[in-house]
Amino acid sequence: MAFQTFKPSRKAISLDTFERDLARRREALGEINMPRNSGRCRTESKKARLKANKAAGGKW
């Protein structure tokens, strides 16, 4: 058995419970508009990967 010494401080919750709680919190907060990363600090290799991905028809 993995993690025989691991003793979490909280009881695990089911995915159904998590989904309901998440939906409730999102409804309470409303729409959140997060700004996209501008990409001005990207490395050359990252820029090349994104360019190749776009050329292949992908969207990052």
N, C-alpha and C positions, 0 to 999 in steps of 0.2 A: 504494500500500500504506500502510495506517495505521500510525502509531507506528514509523517507520523508525529512529528513534534510541533506542527503548525496548529495554533489555537487561535482562531479568529475571534475578535472582540464582538462581532455582530453575527447574527444568524443569517444564513444565505436566504435570498428571496428568489422566487420563481420568475421566469421571464414574463409571464402573464402579469404578475404583480408589478414588476418593473415597468412594463409597457403602459399599464393603467396610470401609474404614478407619473411617468414621463408625460403622458398625454395631458394629465391634470395640470402639471406645472407649465407646460407649453401654452395651454389655454389661459392660464392665469397671467402669464407674461405677455401674451400677444405676439405679434410678428416681430422678429428680431432680424435686422438687416446688418449682417456682418460684412465689412469691406473685404474685397478680395486682396490677395497679396499683390503688390505692385510689381514685384519681380526685379527691382533695380539692384538688388544685391546678389543675384544669381551668378553661379560660377559658369565658366564657358562650357564645361561638360554638361551642366544642367540645361543650358540654353540649347546645346546641340541635341540632347535627348528630346526636349520639347519640340524642336523643329522637325526632327525625324518622326516623332509621334504625329504631328500635325500633317506631315507629308503622307503618312500612311493612312490618313483619314480619321485619326483619333482626336479626341478633345480632352484635354487635361483640366 
